[in-house]
Amino acid sequence: MSPPQILIVCVGVVASLTTFGLMRYPHLRRAQYRRYGAFSLIMSALGAAGVFLLTVLMALAQGAS
């Protein structure tokens, strides 16, 4: 893997952890979105996995060019 690919994957890890945290813990959200409840553990994990998958696909596409 090239350095840009590694950087993209690292950003993906941070973004997926942030997505999981914001979906699972409503008190971390901005005030206007706190009125919505927490997502289930499964849905939070699926959301985070989706974000991570998209960034991995981005890294793979960057390597193909």
Predicted model as a PDB file, atoms N, CA, C, CB and O in Angstrom, pLDDT in the B-factor column:
MODEL        1                                                                  
ATOM      1  N   MET A   1       0.841  -1.188   0.000  1.00 82.00           N  
ATOM      2  CA  MET A   1       0.000   0.000   0.000  1.00 82.00           C  
ATOM      3  C   MET A   1       0.879   1.241   0.000  1.00 82.00           C  
ATOM      4  CB  MET A   1      -0.953   0.004   1.217  1.00 82.00           C  
ATOM      5  O   MET A   1       1.912   1.295   0.666  1.00 82.00           O  
ATOM      6  N   SER A   2       0.450   2.215  -0.749  1.00 90.00           N  
ATOM      7  CA  SER A   2       1.192   3.466  -0.824  1.00 90.00           C  
ATOM      8  C   SER A   2       0.796   4.379   0.347  1.00 90.00           C  
ATOM      9  CB  SER A   2       0.934   4.170  -2.183  1.00 90.00           C  
ATOM     10  O   SER A   2      -0.248   4.179   0.967  1.00 90.00           O  
ATOM     11  N   PRO A   3       1.622   5.366   0.640  1.00 92.00           N  
ATOM     12  CA  PRO A   3       1.296   6.294   1.740  1.00 92.00           C  
ATOM     13  C   PRO A   3      -0.063   6.987   1.599  1.00 92.00           C  
ATOM     14  CB  PRO A   3       2.366   7.345   1.837  1.00 92.00           C  
ATOM     15  O   PRO A   3      -0.765   7.135   2.600  1.00 92.00           O  
ATOM     16  N   PRO A   4      -0.464   7.421   0.387  1.00 92.00           N  
ATOM     17  CA  PRO A   4      -1.800   8.029   0.300  1.00 92.00           C  
ATOM     18  C   PRO A   4      -2.922   7.042   0.650  1.00 92.00           C  
ATOM     19  CB  PRO A   4      -2.028   8.579  -1.104  1.00 92.00           C  
ATOM     20  O   PRO A   4      -3.919   7.426   1.262  1.00 92.00           O  
ATOM     21  N   GLN A   5      -2.760   5.788   0.267  1.00 94.00           N  
ATOM     22  CA  GLN A   5      -3.765   4.783   0.608  1.00 94.00           C  
ATOM     23  C   GLN A   5      -3.840   4.561   2.114  1.00 94.00           C  
ATOM     24  CB  GLN A   5      -3.457   3.465  -0.099  1.00 94.00           C  
ATOM     25  O   GLN A   5      -4.925   4.423   2.678  1.00 94.00           O  
ATOM     26  N   ILE A   6      -2.691   4.530   2.751  1.00 94.00           N  
ATOM     27  CA  ILE A   6      -2.659   4.355   4.203  1.00 94.00           C  
ATOM     28  C   ILE A   6      -3.334   5.533   4.891  1.00 94.00           C  
ATOM     29  CB  ILE A   6      -1.209   4.202   4.703  1.00 94.00           C  
ATOM     30  O   ILE A   6      -4.077   5.355   5.856  1.00 94.00           O  
ATOM     31  N   LEU A   7      -3.074   6.736   4.391  1.00 95.00           N  
ATOM     32  CA  LEU A   7      -3.703   7.923   4.961  1.00 95.00           C  
ATOM     33  C   LEU A   7      -5.221   7.877   4.796  1.00 95.00           C  
ATOM     34  CB  LEU A   7      -3.142   9.187   4.306  1.00 95.00           C  
ATOM     35  O   LEU A   7      -5.951   8.228   5.723  1.00 95.00           O  
ATOM     36  N   ILE A   8      -5.698   7.453   3.639  1.00 95.00           N  
ATOM     37  CA  ILE A   8      -7.145   7.349   3.406  1.00 95.00           C  
ATOM     38  C   ILE A   8      -7.766   6.336   4.362  1.00 95.00           C  
ATOM     39  CB  ILE A   8      -7.436   6.948   1.940  1.00 95.00           C  
ATOM     40  O   ILE A   8      -8.839   6.583   4.911  1.00 95.00           O  
ATOM     41  N   VAL A   9      -7.114   5.218   4.564  1.00 96.00           N  
ATOM     42  CA  VAL A   9      -7.643   4.200   5.480  1.00 96.00           C  
ATOM     43  C   VAL A   9      -7.631   4.717   6.921  1.00 96.00           C  
ATOM     44  CB  VAL A   9      -6.820   2.892   5.374  1.00 96.00           C  
ATOM     45  O   VAL A   9      -8.567   4.454   7.676  1.00 96.00           O  
ATOM     46  N   CYS A  10      -6.600   5.438   7.304  1.00 97.00           N  
ATOM     47  CA  CYS A  10      -6.559   6.008   8.664  1.00 97.00           C  
ATOM     48  C   CYS A  10      -7.686   7.007   8.881  1.00 97.00           C  
ATOM     49  CB  CYS A  10      -5.207   6.690   8.920  1.00 97.00           C  
ATOM     50  O   CYS A  10      -8.317   7.018   9.938  1.00 97.00           O  
ATOM     51  N   VAL A  11      -7.937   7.841   7.888  1.00 97.00           N  
ATOM     52  CA  VAL A  11      -9.062   8.779   7.974  1.00 97.00           C  
ATOM     53  C   VAL A  11     -10.371   8.010   8.055  1.00 97.00           C  
ATOM     54  CB  VAL A  11      -9.075   9.740   6.760  1.00 97.00           C  
ATOM     55  O   VAL A  11     -11.287   8.420   8.768  1.00 97.00           O  
ATOM     56  N   GLY A  12     -10.470   6.907   7.335  1.00 97.00           N  
ATOM     57  CA  GLY A  12     -11.667   6.068   7.388  1.00 97.00           C  
ATOM     58  C   GLY A  12     -11.898   5.465   8.754  1.00 97.00           C  
ATOM     59  O   GLY A  12     -13.038   5.380   9.210  1.00 97.00           O  
ATOM     60  N   VAL A  13     -10.836   5.046   9.412  1.00 97.00           N  
ATOM     61  CA  VAL A  13     -10.967   4.492  10.764  1.00 97.00           C  
ATOM     62  C   VAL A  13     -11.496   5.563  11.721  1.00 97.00           C  
ATOM     63  CB  VAL A  13      -9.604   3.942  11.267  1.00 97.00           C  
ATOM     64  O   VAL A  13     -12.409   5.300  12.503  1.00 97.00           O  
ATOM     65  N   VAL A  14     -10.932   6.750  11.661  1.00 98.00           N  
ATOM     66  CA  VAL A  14     -11.382   7.839  12.542  1.00 98.00           C  
ATOM     67  C   VAL A  14     -12.823   8.225  12.224  1.00 98.00           C  
ATOM     68  CB  VAL A  14     -10.458   9.074  12.401  1.00 98.00           C  
ATOM     69  O   VAL A  14     -13.619   8.445  13.137  1.00 98.00           O  
ATOM     70  N   ALA A  15     -13.168   8.309  10.938  1.00 97.00           N  
ATOM     71  CA  ALA A  15     -14.530   8.674  10.552  1.00 97.00           C  
ATOM     72  C   ALA A  15     -15.536   7.609  10.973  1.00 97.00           C  
ATOM     73  CB  ALA A  15     -14.611   8.896   9.046  1.00 97.00           C  
ATOM     74  O   ALA A  15     -16.646   7.945  11.386  1.00 97.00           O  
ATOM     75  N   SER A  16     -15.172   6.341  10.878  1.00 98.00           N  
ATOM     76  CA  SER A  16     -16.106   5.291  11.273  1.00 98.00           C  
ATOM     77  C   SER A  16     -16.295   5.256  12.788  1.00 98.00           C  
ATOM     78  CB  SER A  16     -15.616   3.931  10.774  1.00 98.00           C  
ATOM     79  O   SER A  16     -17.404   5.010  13.261  1.00 98.00           O  
ATOM     80  N   LEU A  17     -15.249   5.494  13.545  1.00 97.00           N  
ATOM     81  CA  LEU A  17     -15.391   5.560  15.003  1.00 97.00           C  
ATOM     82  C   LEU A  17     -16.241   6.758  15.418  1.00 97.00           C  
ATOM     83  CB  LEU A  17     -14.009   5.639  15.674  1.00 97.00           C  
ATOM     84  O   LEU A  17     -17.039   6.670  16.351  1.00 97.00           O  
ATOM     85  N   THR A  18     -16.062   7.882  14.715  1.00 96.00           N  
ATOM     86  CA  THR A  18     -16.878   9.064  14.985  1.00 96.00           C  
ATOM     87  C   THR A  18     -18.339   8.798  14.646  1.00 96.00           C  
ATOM     88  CB  THR A  18     -16.360  10.271  14.188  1.00 96.00           C  
ATOM     89  O   THR A  18     -19.235   9.188  15.395  1.00 96.00           O  
ATOM     90  N   THR A  19     -18.578   8.138  13.526  1.00 96.00           N  
ATOM     91  CA  THR A  19     -19.948   7.788  13.134  1.00 96.00           C  
ATOM     92  C   THR A  19     -20.597   6.896  14.178  1.00 96.00           C  
ATOM     93  CB  THR A  19     -19.959   7.090  11.768  1.00 96.00           C  
ATOM     94  O   THR A  19     -21.745   7.118  14.561  1.00 96.00           O  
ATOM     95  N   PHE A  20     -19.868   5.889  14.638  1.00 96.00           N  
ATOM     96  CA  PHE A  20     -20.401   4.990  15.659  1.00 96.00           C  
ATOM     97  C   PHE A  20     -20.747   5.764  16.923  1.00 96.00           C  
ATOM     98  CB  PHE A  20     -19.394   3.873  15.977  1.00 96.00           C  
ATOM     99  O   PHE A  20     -21.826   5.591  17.490  1.00 96.00           O  
ATOM    100  N   GLY A  21     -19.836   6.610  17.358  1.00 95.00           N  
ATOM    101  CA  GLY A  21     -20.061   7.372  18.585  1.00 95.00           C  
ATOM    102  C   GLY A  21     -21.253   8.309  18.492  1.00 95.00           C  
ATOM    103  O   GLY A  21     -22.040   8.412  19.432  1.00 95.00           O  
ATOM    104  N   LEU A  22     -21.388   8.989  17.366  1.00 94.00           N  
ATOM    105  CA  LEU A  22     -22.500   9.931  17.211  1.00 94.00           C  
ATOM    106  C   LEU A  22     -23.839   9.212  17.078  1.00 94.00           C  
ATOM    107  CB  LEU A  22     -22.270  10.821  15.992  1.00 94.00           C  
ATOM    108  O   LEU A  22     -24.866   9.714  17.535  1.00 94.00           O  
ATOM    109  N   MET A  23     -23.827   8.045  16.458  1.00 94.00           N  
ATOM    110  CA  MET A  23     -25.081   7.301  16.339  1.00 94.00           C  
ATOM    111  C   MET A  23     -25.487   6.668  17.662  1.00 94.00           C  
ATOM    112  CB  MET A  23     -24.956   6.225  15.270  1.00 94.00           C  
ATOM    113  O   MET A  23     -26.674   6.606  17.982  1.00 94.00           O  
ATOM    114  N   ARG A  24     -24.528   6.206  18.419  1.00 95.00           N  
ATOM    115  CA  ARG A  24     -24.825   5.452  19.635  1.00 95.00           C  
ATOM    116  C   ARG A  24     -25.052   6.348  20.851  1.00 95.00           C  
ATOM    117  CB  ARG A  24     -23.702   4.489  19.923  1.00 95.00           C  
ATOM    118  O   ARG A  24     -25.856   6.017  21.722  1.00 95.00           O  
ATOM    119  N   TYR A  25     -24.360   7.461  20.915  1.00 94.00           N  
ATOM    120  CA  TYR A  25     -24.424   8.312  22.109  1.00 94.00           C  
ATOM    121  C   TYR A  25     -24.956   9.688  21.741  1.00 94.00           C  
ATOM    122  CB  TYR A  25     -23.032   8.435  22.772  1.00 94.00           C  
ATOM    123  O   TYR A  25     -24.194  10.536  21.278  1.00 94.00           O  
ATOM    124  N   PRO A  26     -26.259   9.930  21.939  1.00 91.00           N  
ATOM    125  CA  PRO A  26     -26.869  11.194  21.513  1.00 91.00           C  
ATOM    126  C   PRO A  26     -26.324  12.425  22.231  1.00 91.00           C  
ATOM    127  CB  PRO A  26     -28.345  11.126  21.722  1.00 91.00           C  
ATOM    128  O   PRO A  26     -26.398  13.527  21.688  1.00 91.00           O  
ATOM    129  N   HIS A  27     -25.781  12.268  23.432  1.00 91.00           N  
ATOM    130  CA  HIS A  27     -25.279  13.446  24.146  1.00 91.00           C  
ATOM    131  C   HIS A  27     -24.026  14.032  23.494  1.00 91.00           C  
ATOM    132  CB  HIS A  27     -24.979  13.087  25.593  1.00 91.00           C  
ATOM    133  O   HIS A  27     -23.609  15.135  23.848  1.00 91.00           O  
ATOM    134  N   LEU A  28     -23.427  13.319  22.556  1.00 88.00           N  
ATOM    135  CA  LEU A  28     -22.261  13.838  21.835  1.00 88.00           C  
ATOM    136  C   LEU A  28     -22.653  14.674  20.619  1.00 88.00           C  
ATOM    137  CB  LEU A  28     -21.370  12.690  21.395  1.00 88.00           C  
ATOM    138  O   LEU A  28     -21.817  15.367  20.039  1.00 88.00           O  
ATOM    139  N   ARG A  29     -23.931  14.606  20.236  1.00 89.00           N  
ATOM    140  CA  ARG A  29     -24.393  15.323  19.048  1.00 89.00           C  
ATOM    141  C   ARG A  29     -24.596  16.800  19.337  1.00 89.00           C  
ATOM    142  CB  ARG A  29     -25.690  14.715  18.530  1.00 89.00           C  
ATOM    143  O   ARG A  29     -24.604  17.225  20.492  1.00 89.00           O  
ATOM    144  N   ARG A  30     -24.760  17.585  18.261  1.00 91.00           N  
ATOM    145  CA  ARG A  30     -25.106  18.989  18.422  1.00 91.00           C  
ATOM    146  C   ARG A  30     -26.487  19.093  19.050  1.00 91.00           C  
ATOM    147  CB  ARG A  30     -25.061  19.734  17.064  1.00 91.00           C  
ATOM    148  O   ARG A  30     -27.282  18.157  18.968  1.00 91.00           O  
ATOM    149  N   ALA A  31     -26.767  20.212  19.668  1.00 90.00           N  
ATOM    150  CA  ALA A  31     -27.997  20.383  20.451  1.00 90.00           C  
ATOM    151  C   ALA A  31     -29.258  20.132  19.634  1.00 90.00           C  
ATOM    152  CB  ALA A  31     -28.046  21.776  21.032  1.00 90.00           C  
ATOM    153  O   ALA A  31     -30.213  19.549  20.148  1.00 90.00           O  
ATOM    154  N   GLN A  32     -29.284  20.554  18.385  1.00 90.00           N  
ATOM    155  CA  GLN A  32     -30.497  20.397  17.592  1.00 90.00           C  
ATOM    156  C   GLN A  32     -30.788  18.942  17.234  1.00 90.00           C  
ATOM    157  CB  GLN A  32     -30.389  21.213  16.334  1.00 90.00           C  
ATOM    158  O   GLN A  32     -31.915  18.625  16.854  1.00 90.00           O  
ATOM    159  N   TYR A  33     -29.801  18.048  17.346  1.00 86.00           N  
ATOM    160  CA  TYR A  33     -30.003  16.642  17.016  1.00 86.00           C  
ATOM    161  C   TYR A  33     -30.063  15.743  18.251  1.00 86.00           C  
ATOM    162  CB  TYR A  33     -28.901  16.173  16.104  1.00 86.00           C  
ATOM    163  O   TYR A  33     -30.203  14.527  18.120  1.00 86.00           O  
ATOM    164  N   ARG A  34     -29.959  16.313  19.421  1.00 88.00           N  
ATOM    165  CA  ARG A  34     -29.978  15.508  20.641  1.00 88.00           C  
ATOM    166  C   ARG A  34     -31.359  14.974  20.979  1.00 88.00           C  
ATOM    167  CB  ARG A  34     -29.463  16.318  21.793  1.00 88.00           C  
ATOM    168  O   ARG A  34     -31.482  14.042  21.774  1.00 88.00           O  
ATOM    169  N   ARG A  35     -32.392  15.544  20.394  1.00 89.00           N  
ATOM    170  CA  ARG A  35     -33.744  15.101  20.730  1.00 89.00           C  
ATOM    171  C   ARG A  35     -34.037  13.709  20.182  1.00 89.00           C  
ATOM    172  CB  ARG A  35     -34.767  16.090  20.196  1.00 89.00           C  
ATOM    173  O   ARG A  35     -34.952  13.037  20.657  1.00 89.00           O  
ATOM    174  N   TYR A  36     -33.265  13.269  19.182  1.00 88.00           N  
ATOM    175  CA  TYR A  36     -33.431  11.927  18.643  1.00 88.00           C  
ATOM    176  C   TYR A  36     -32.684  10.938  19.526  1.00 88.00           C  
ATOM    177  CB  TYR A  36     -32.928  11.848  17.180  1.00 88.00           C  
ATOM    178  O   TYR A  36     -31.595  11.232  20.019  1.00 88.00           O  
ATOM    179  N   GLY A  37     -33.269   9.780  19.720  1.00 91.00           N  
ATOM    180  CA  GLY A  37     -32.666   8.781  20.596  1.00 91.00           C  
ATOM    181  C   GLY A  37     -31.451   8.110  19.977  1.00 91.00           C  
ATOM    182  O   GLY A  37     -31.092   8.354  18.826  1.00 91.00           O  
ATOM    183  N   ALA A  38     -30.840   7.265  20.774  1.00 92.00           N  
ATOM    184  CA  ALA A  38     -29.666   6.531  20.326  1.00 92.00           C  
ATOM    185  C   ALA A  38     -30.078   5.413  19.371  1.00 92.00           C  
ATOM    186  CB  ALA A  38     -28.892   5.957  21.530  1.00 92.00           C  
ATOM    187  O   ALA A  38     -31.133   4.799  19.531  1.00 92.00           O  
ATOM    188  N   PHE A  39     -29.247   5.168  18.399  1.00 93.00           N  
ATOM    189  CA  PHE A  39     -29.457   4.038  17.514  1.00 93.00           C  
ATOM    190  C   PHE A  39     -29.060   2.769  18.254  1.00 93.00           C  
ATOM    191  CB  PHE A  39     -28.648   4.196  16.194  1.00 93.00           C  
ATOM    192  O   PHE A  39     -28.324   2.826  19.239  1.00 93.00           O  
ATOM    193  N   SER A  40     -29.541   1.634  17.788  1.00 95.00           N  
ATOM    194  CA  SER A  40     -29.169   0.370  18.408  1.00 95.00           C  
ATOM    195  C   SER A  40     -27.692   0.082  18.129  1.00 95.00           C  
ATOM    196  CB  SER A  40     -30.065  -0.786  17.886  1.00 95.00           C  
ATOM    197  O   SER A  40     -27.075   0.694  17.257  1.00 95.00           O  
ATOM    198  N   LEU A  41     -27.161  -0.837  18.870  1.00 95.00           N  
ATOM    199  CA  LEU A  41     -25.752  -1.208  18.711  1.00 95.00           C  
ATOM    200  C   LEU A  41     -25.501  -1.751  17.311  1.00 95.00           C  
ATOM    201  CB  LEU A  41     -25.340  -2.251  19.769  1.00 95.00           C  
ATOM    202  O   LEU A  41     -24.481  -1.442  16.696  1.00 95.00           O  
ATOM    203  N   ILE A  42     -26.426  -2.558  16.807  1.00 97.00           N  
ATOM    204  CA  ILE A  42     -26.254  -3.153  15.482  1.00 97.00           C  
ATOM    205  C   ILE A  42     -26.285  -2.083  14.395  1.00 97.00           C  
ATOM    206  CB  ILE A  42     -27.343  -4.202  15.220  1.00 97.00           C  
ATOM    207  O   ILE A  42     -25.445  -2.090  13.494  1.00 97.00           O  
ATOM    208  N   MET A  43     -27.244  -1.165  14.472  1.00 96.00           N  
ATOM    209  CA  MET A  43     -27.339  -0.113  13.454  1.00 96.00           C  
ATOM    210  C   MET A  43     -26.143   0.834  13.511  1.00 96.00           C  
ATOM    211  CB  MET A  43     -28.636   0.679  13.630  1.00 96.00           C  
ATOM    212  O   MET A  43     -25.668   1.303  12.476  1.00 96.00           O  
ATOM    213  N   SER A  44     -25.659   1.114  14.718  1.00 96.00           N  
ATOM    214  CA  SER A  44     -24.481   1.965  14.853  1.00 96.00           C  
ATOM    215  C   SER A  44     -23.255   1.289  14.232  1.00 96.00           C  
ATOM    216  CB  SER A  44     -24.219   2.291  16.337  1.00 96.00           C  
ATOM    217  O   SER A  44     -22.455   1.929  13.550  1.00 96.00           O  
ATOM    218  N   ALA A  45     -23.129  -0.003  14.480  1.00 97.00           N  
ATOM    219  CA  ALA A  45     -22.001  -0.750  13.916  1.00 97.00           C  
ATOM    220  C   ALA A  45     -22.107  -0.840  12.396  1.00 97.00           C  
ATOM    221  CB  ALA A  45     -21.935  -2.159  14.522  1.00 97.00           C  
ATOM    222  O   ALA A  45     -21.097  -0.745  11.699  1.00 97.00           O  
ATOM    223  N   LEU A  46     -23.328  -1.024  11.876  1.00 97.00           N  
ATOM    224  CA  LEU A  46     -23.505  -1.071  10.425  1.00 97.00           C  
ATOM    225  C   LEU A  46     -23.193   0.284   9.774  1.00 97.00           C  
ATOM    226  CB  LEU A  46     -24.938  -1.500  10.084  1.00 97.00           C  
ATOM    227  O   LEU A  46     -22.593   0.335   8.701  1.00 97.00           O  
ATOM    228  N   GLY A  47     -23.596   1.363  10.416  1.00 97.00           N  
ATOM    229  CA  GLY A  47     -23.276   2.695   9.897  1.00 97.00           C  
ATOM    230  C   GLY A  47     -21.780   2.941   9.857  1.00 97.00           C  
ATOM    231  O   GLY A  47     -21.249   3.460   8.875  1.00 97.00           O  
ATOM    232  N   ALA A  48     -21.105   2.562  10.935  1.00 97.00           N  
ATOM    233  CA  ALA A  48     -19.647   2.728  10.992  1.00 97.00           C  
ATOM    234  C   ALA A  48     -18.958   1.828   9.966  1.00 97.00           C  
ATOM    235  CB  ALA A  48     -19.122   2.414  12.411  1.00 97.00           C  
ATOM    236  O   ALA A  48     -17.989   2.239   9.327  1.00 97.00           O  
ATOM    237  N   ALA A  49     -19.453   0.613   9.811  1.00 98.00           N  
ATOM    238  CA  ALA A  49     -18.869  -0.303   8.824  1.00 98.00           C  
ATOM    239  C   ALA A  49     -19.066   0.222   7.405  1.00 98.00           C  
ATOM    240  CB  ALA A  49     -19.490  -1.703   8.956  1.00 98.00           C  
ATOM    241  O   ALA A  49     -18.188   0.071   6.556  1.00 98.00           O  
ATOM    242  N   GLY A  50     -20.219   0.839   7.151  1.00 97.00           N  
ATOM    243  CA  GLY A  50     -20.472   1.417   5.832  1.00 97.00           C  
ATOM    244  C   GLY A  50     -19.505   2.545   5.512  1.00 97.00           C  
ATOM    245  O   GLY A  50     -18.985   2.626   4.399  1.00 97.00           O  
ATOM    246  N   VAL A  51     -19.266   3.407   6.477  1.00 97.00           N  
ATOM    247  CA  VAL A  51     -18.319   4.508   6.282  1.00 97.00           C  
ATOM    248  C   VAL A  51     -16.913   3.952   6.048  1.00 97.00           C  
ATOM    249  CB  VAL A  51     -18.328   5.465   7.507  1.00 97.00           C  
ATOM    250  O   VAL A  51     -16.191   4.423   5.169  1.00 97.00           O  
ATOM    251  N   PHE A  52     -16.536   2.966   6.827  1.00 98.00           N  
ATOM    252  CA  PHE A  52     -15.205   2.364   6.669  1.00 98.00           C  
ATOM    253  C   PHE A  52     -15.071   1.682   5.312  1.00 98.00           C  
ATOM    254  CB  PHE A  52     -14.935   1.350   7.796  1.00 98.00           C  
ATOM    255  O   PHE A  52     -14.038   1.804   4.653  1.00 98.00           O  
ATOM    256  N   LEU A  53     -16.107   0.969   4.896  1.00 98.00           N  
ATOM    257  CA  LEU A  53     -16.067   0.294   3.604  1.00 98.00           C  
ATOM    258  C   LEU A  53     -15.906   1.293   2.463  1.00 98.00           C  
ATOM    259  CB  LEU A  53     -17.332  -0.536   3.399  1.00 98.00           C  
ATOM    260  O   LEU A  53     -15.137   1.058   1.531  1.00 98.00           O  
ATOM    261  N   LEU A  54     -16.627   2.399   2.537  1.00 97.00           N  
ATOM    262  CA  LEU A  54     -16.498   3.416   1.488  1.00 97.00           C  
ATOM    263  C   LEU A  54     -15.091   3.994   1.420  1.00 97.00           C  
ATOM    264  CB  LEU A  54     -17.498   4.537   1.720  1.00 97.00           C  
ATOM    265  O   LEU A  54     -14.573   4.238   0.330  1.00 97.00           O  
ATOM    266  N   THR A  55     -14.474   4.213   2.566  1.00 97.00           N  
ATOM    267  CA  THR A  55     -13.116   4.769   2.535  1.00 97.00           C  
ATOM    268  C   THR A  55     -12.099   3.741   2.051  1.00 97.00           C  
ATOM    269  CB  THR A  55     -12.719   5.275   3.921  1.00 97.00           C  
ATOM    270  O   THR A  55     -11.123   4.100   1.392  1.00 97.00           O  
ATOM    271  N   VAL A  56     -12.318   2.464   2.373  1.00 96.00           N  
ATOM    272  CA  VAL A  56     -11.415   1.419   1.861  1.00 96.00           C  
ATOM    273  C   VAL A  56     -11.547   1.323   0.335  1.00 96.00           C  
ATOM    274  CB  VAL A  56     -11.730   0.036   2.527  1.00 96.00           C  
ATOM    275  O   VAL A  56     -10.552   1.180  -0.375  1.00 96.00           O  
ATOM    276  N   LEU A  57     -12.784   1.402  -0.155  1.00 96.00           N  
ATOM    277  CA  LEU A  57     -12.973   1.380  -1.602  1.00 96.00           C  
ATOM    278  C   LEU A  57     -12.322   2.601  -2.261  1.00 96.00           C  
ATOM    279  CB  LEU A  57     -14.470   1.330  -1.942  1.00 96.00           C  
ATOM    280  O   LEU A  57     -11.782   2.500  -3.363  1.00 96.00           O  
ATOM    281  N   MET A  58     -12.374   3.745  -1.587  1.00 95.00           N  
ATOM    282  CA  MET A  58     -11.704   4.942  -2.093  1.00 95.00           C  
ATOM    283  C   MET A  58     -10.187   4.723  -2.163  1.00 95.00           C  
ATOM    284  CB  MET A  58     -12.031   6.159  -1.199  1.00 95.00           C  
ATOM    285  O   MET A  58      -9.538   5.114  -3.133  1.00 95.00           O  
ATOM    286  N   ALA A  59      -9.641   4.099  -1.129  1.00 94.00           N  
ATOM    287  CA  ALA A  59      -8.202   3.835  -1.110  1.00 94.00           C  
ATOM    288  C   ALA A  59      -7.806   2.868  -2.220  1.00 94.00           C  
ATOM    289  CB  ALA A  59      -7.781   3.273   0.251  1.00 94.00           C  
ATOM    290  O   ALA A  59      -6.770   3.038  -2.864  1.00 94.00           O  
ATOM    291  N   LEU A  60      -8.635   1.858  -2.436  1.00 94.00           N  
ATOM    292  CA  LEU A  60      -8.332   0.906  -3.502  1.00 94.00           C  
ATOM    293  C   LEU A  60      -8.431   1.565  -4.881  1.00 94.00           C  
ATOM    294  CB  LEU A  60      -9.281  -0.295  -3.424  1.00 94.00           C  
ATOM    295  O   LEU A  60      -7.627   1.285  -5.770  1.00 94.00           O  
ATOM    296  N   ALA A  61      -9.416   2.435  -5.048  1.00 94.00           N  
ATOM    297  CA  ALA A  61      -9.565   3.144  -6.317  1.00 94.00           C  
ATOM    298  C   ALA A  61      -8.386   4.104  -6.552  1.00 94.00           C  
ATOM    299  CB  ALA A  61     -10.900   3.920  -6.340  1.00 94.00           C  
ATOM    300  O   ALA A  61      -7.957   4.298  -7.689  1.00 94.00           O  
ATOM    301  N   GLN A  62      -7.879   4.687  -5.492  1.00 89.00           N  
ATOM    302  CA  GLN A  62      -6.736   5.593  -5.616  1.00 89.00           C  
ATOM    303  C   GLN A  62      -5.510   4.817  -6.055  1.00 89.00           C  
ATOM    304  CB  GLN A  62      -6.463   6.323  -4.286  1.00 89.00           C  
ATOM    305  O   GLN A  62      -4.692   5.337  -6.814  1.00 89.00           O  
ATOM    306  N   GLY A  63      -5.367   3.587  -5.592  1.00 76.00           N  
ATOM    307  CA  GLY A  63      -4.227   2.781  -5.965  1.00 76.00           C  
ATOM    308  C   GLY A  63      -4.295   2.291  -7.405  1.00 76.00           C  
ATOM    309  O   GLY A  63      -3.263   2.020  -8.019  1.00 76.00           O  
ATOM    310  N   ALA A  64      -5.504   2.177  -7.945  1.00 77.00           N  
ATOM    311  CA  ALA A  64      -5.674   1.698  -9.319  1.00 77.00           C  
ATOM    312  C   ALA A  64      -5.336   2.765 -10.341  1.00 77.00           C  
ATOM    313  CB  ALA A  64      -7.092   1.222  -9.535  1.00 77.00           C  
ATOM    314  O   ALA A  64      -5.052   2.453 -11.498  1.00 77.00           O  
ATOM    315  N   SER A  65      -5.364   4.026  -9.920  1.00 67.00           N  
ATOM    316  CA  SER A  65      -5.102   5.101 -10.897  1.00 67.00           C  
ATOM    317  C   SER A  65      -3.637   5.418 -11.029  1.00 67.00           C  
ATOM    318  CB  SER A  65      -5.842   6.354 -10.512  1.00 67.00           C  
ATOM    319  O   SER A  65      -3.263   6.295 -11.807  1.00 67.00           O  
TER     320      SER A  65                                                      
ENDMDL                                                                          
END                                                                             
